[in-house]
Amino acid sequence: MLFSSKLRALFSVDIGIDLGTANSLVFIRDRGIVLREPSVVAIAGDNSKRVLAVGDEAKRMLGRTPGNIVAIRPMKAGVIADFDITEAMLRYFINKVRPKNFFAKKYFKPRVVIAVPGDITEVERRAVEEAAKAVGAGEVILVDEPMAAAIGVGLPVSEPAGSMIVDIGGGTCEVAIISLAGIVHKHSVSSAGDAMDACIMEYMRRVYNLLIGERTAEEIKMEVGSAFPMEKEMTMDVRGRDIVRGLPKTMTITSEEIRDALKSPVSNIVEAIRSTLAACEPELAADLVDRGIVLSGGSSQLRGLDKLISKETGLPVTVADDPLSAVAEGTGVMVGSIEFLMKSKKAI
């Protein structure tokens, strides 16, 4: 038995995966985050669905592919939209970090912890589990994204006191109040990074008759996007295609304009937080007065979002030190904690 355990430790790896709508991160026990790539797959444009590229290479193809290549995101709002392509993406990520030894691959399947949105259905949960097992995972354990994010940022989730996490990724915004290692209240909305990009694209089309792609919209959001008035507003030159003339065109936009364009998804995030707080028990609400709210996820880095949430809720708000890695770090902690894994399996 001891010999078997030593063999497993030598040849197998325990893996934590943040399978996000925009980006996927892979955590290896005792090594940390070893992979961080976009959740994008480039496939052949025929019916074969032959995978041509995954991750960074595939993202560079978005909006630039010829007719015989299609670059897609197989995850929508945090769940699997295309099972076959997601399976191919998972296989790429897992194979990239697993030992290359044939003996290890055949006899020592990794234990995999995957973070999923808190409100996905049982059918969607099974789809994630089946996709992971189909690409060589042994035991597959699903955990709620907000719980993984809370653990990843170091919140004291096991204590008998309230902690609040707001994880804003590409597809969903997950709001949760946690106490005694369990989620007491949670709320999920699809107003997150992708919704912000879509609003920017629509604004440019409606106001300037300018067509821009997803990558350009994301660049605008990162460069001049904000949720709260800034001390010094900014401008940015944007290139796209004129709808009327059909020719390339450059426009100069301001940060005030983009803040206005983002008003709808930002308001939805704030409302989700307020709704969750409204359902909170008085004792937990009292805890949050001191502990405040912690933001994680890539889209939580939108300028001034923490200030806006603090103004609307009256609570202190902080952004995690490494918001992009929070969920993946949380799955890594759970991979190394049998106690947490057992609690998660019971919760699922």
N, C-alpha and C positions, 0 to 999 in steps of 0.2 A: 504493500500500500504506500509506504514511504517512498519506495523507488519510483512508483507510478506518479506520485505527486511531484517528485524531483524532475521526472521526464516532462511532465506537463509544464512546469515552471520554465524548463529549458526551451521547449519547442513551441509552446502555445503563447498566445497573447490575449489579454482581456482588453476589449475595445469599447470606448464610449463614442457615440456619434451624435452630433447635432445636425440632423438632416433638414436643413432649412430651405425655404423657398428660394432665397437669393444665393446663399452660400452654405457649404457643408464643411464641417470641421470634424476631424478624427483625433481622439485622445487615446494614447496607449499607456497602460498602467506602467508606472515607473519611468516613463519617458516624457509624459506631457503631451501637448498638442503637436502632432507630427505632420498634419495635413490640413490645409485651409484653401479650398478652391470653390469657384462658383458652381452652383447647381444647374449647370447647363450641359446639354448633350447635342452634338452635331450628328445628324443621321442622313443616310442617303434619301433622296427625294422620291424614290420609287416605293413600292409596297414591301420591300424587303426589311425596312427599318434597320438597315445595317449601320452600326455605330462607327463613326469616323473620328470623332474626337470627344473628349470629356473635360470638364473643368475650365482651366484658364485658356487653353487652346480653343475650346468651343465658344467661350464667351467673346473672344476676339472676332468670331465669325458673325455674331449677332448683327443683323441689319446689313451684312456685307456678303451674304452667300449667293452663289449662282443658283439657277433653278434646280439643279440636281442635288443640292445640299440644303438641308433644313436644320437650323439651330433652334432648339426648343428648351424650355424649362419644364421638366416632368413633374415638378411639385407646384401645386397651386394652393394658396392659402394654408400652407403647411402640411398638406396631405397629398397623397399620390393621385395625380391626374392621369398618368400613363404608366401602368404597371410594368410593362416590358422594358420601357426606357429607364424607369427608376431602378429596376433590377440590374440593368447594364451599368448604370451609374454607381450603384452600391458595389457591384463586383469590381469595378475599376478602383474605387476608393479602398475597399478591404484588401484586394490583392496587392495594392501599392504599399500597404503597411505590414502585411503578414510575412512571416518567414518564407524565404524562397525554397527552403528544403522540402522535397517531395514527401518525405516521411512525416514531417510536421503537418503539412497540408492535408494528408490523407487521414492521419490518426488523431490529430489534436485540433479539433475545431474550436475557434475562439468563442468565449462568452461575450455577447454584445449587448450593451445598454444603449437604447435609442430614445432620444427625447422627441416627444410628439405633442401637438397642441392639446390642451386639456379637454376640449369639447369634441374631439373627433369620435366618430361612431365605431361600434364594434366591428363592423365590416371593414372600415378603414384601418383599424388596429390590426386586424388579421392580415390585411394586405401588406402592411409594413413588416409584420413578422414573417410572412411567407416569402417576401422579397429578400429579407436578410438570410433566411435559412436556405433559400435557393442558391445563394452565392457563397455558401460554405460556413455560415455561422452555426454554432452548436446551440447553446441556450440563448434565447433572445428575451430581453426584459425591456418593456416600454415604461418610460417615466414621463410625467407631465412636464412640459417645458418650463412653466413658472417655478416648479419645485427645483428643477435642475439649475435654473438661473439663480434662484435664491441661495442654493448651496454653493454655486460657483462664485458668487460675490461675497460669500462669507457671512451671510445672515444667520443668526442663531435659531434655526428653524426647529430645533428639538426642545427649546425652552417653552414653558407654559405662558407665553406672552406673544402678542401679535407682531408680525413682521409683514411688510407690504412690498411686493415686487411688481414692477411693470416692465415686461419684456417686449420690446417693439422690434420686430424683425422685418423681413421683406414682405411676407404674406399676411401675418397676423400680429395683433397687439394682444398680449396675454396679461391680464391683471389678476393678481391673487393675494389674498391675505392668509398667512400661514401661521400655525401654532401647533406645538407638540408633534412636529414632523408630519403634519397633515394639512391639506388645503381646506380652510374653513369656508371661504367665499372665493369665487373666481368668475371672471367675465372675459370673453374673447370677442374681438371685432376684427374685421378684415381691413380696417383702415391702418395701414402700415406703410412700409417703404414703397412697395409697388403701387399702392393707391396714390401716394404722393407723386410718384413719377408720372402716373396717368393724368393727374390733375395739371401738372406742368405742361405735358404734351397738349392737352385740351386747351389750356390757356393760350399757348403760343399759336395754336391753330385758329382759335376764335378771335383773338385780339390782333394778331399780326399776319394771319393767313400763311403761317410758316409751319411746314411739316418737319418734325424732328423725331428721332428714334428714341428707344428706351435708354440707350447708353448716354445720349446727349442730355436727356431729361435728368438722369441720375447725376451727371456732372454739374448741371445747373443747381440741383438740390444741394450738392456738397459744397459748391463754390459760393453761392449767394443765398441759399435757402435759410429761412429762419421762422420761428414761431412767435417771437417777441421782438418789439422794436429794438434796434441796435444803436449803440452810441454813434457809430459811424456807418451809414448805409453804403452799400457797394453796388458796382455795376459789372456787367459781363457781356462780352460779344458772343452771340449765338449764331451758328451757321445751320442752315437747313434748306428745304426746297420751297419756293414760293408756290402756293396752291394755284394762284391765278395764271402766272406766267410759265410755271413749270420749270423755272431756272433756279440755280443755287442763289442763296440770298443770305446776307448777314444783318442781324439786328442787335441793337444794344438794349439790354434789359436792366432793371434795377432790383435790388433786394426787396424793396417795398412791394413791387409787383408780384414777385414769387411768394412773398408772405401772404398776399391776398389770394393767390392761386392755391395755396396749401391750407386755406382756412377750413375747408370741409373735413378732410381727414384728420387734421389736428383737433378740431372741435369734437369729432367722434371719439378720439383717444381720451380727451379730457372728460367727456360724458361717461365713458366706460369706467373711468376711475371714480368719478362721483357716484355712479350707480353702485359700484362695489362698496364704497364707503357708507352709502346710505343703508346697505343691508347688514352692516357690521354691528356686532354686539357692543354695548357701551364700554365693557371692560377692555375689549380689543381696541376700540376707538381711542380710549385713554392711553393705551400703550403707543399708538401711532403718533400721538401728539409729541412725544419725546423722540421716538425712533424715526418717524417720518417715512418717506417713500424712496425706494431705490429704483433707478431706471437702468435697464440693461438692453442689449440688442443693438445692432448697427444703427437703426433709425432713431434710437434715443439720443444720438449725437447731433440731431438737428439743433442748430443754434437757438438758444433761448427757450427750448421746450421745457427744461426744468424750471425756469423762472415763471413761465405761463402756468404750469401745473401747480406750483407753489402759490401763485396768486389766486388761482381758482379754488384751491382746496384749503388754504390757510395752514398747510403742513410743510415742514422742511423737506426739500427734495434734493437728492444727490444722484449724480450719474456714476455708475461703476467705473473703477479705474481702467478696466479693459472690457467694455461692454460687449464687444464682438465675440469674446471668448467665454463669456459667463456660462452659457448653457453647456458648451463642450467641457469646461472645467468641472461643472456640476456632475455631468455623466462620469467623468473621471474619478471624482470622489466616490460616487456610488458604486463604480466598478470595484473599488477597493474596500467597500464596506458591505459585508454580508448582511449585517443588520438592516441597513437601508434597503438593500435589494429585496430582502424578504418582505419588508413593509410595502415596498412598491408592488411586488407581485400580488400581495393580498389586496391592495387598493385597486389594481387592474382587474 
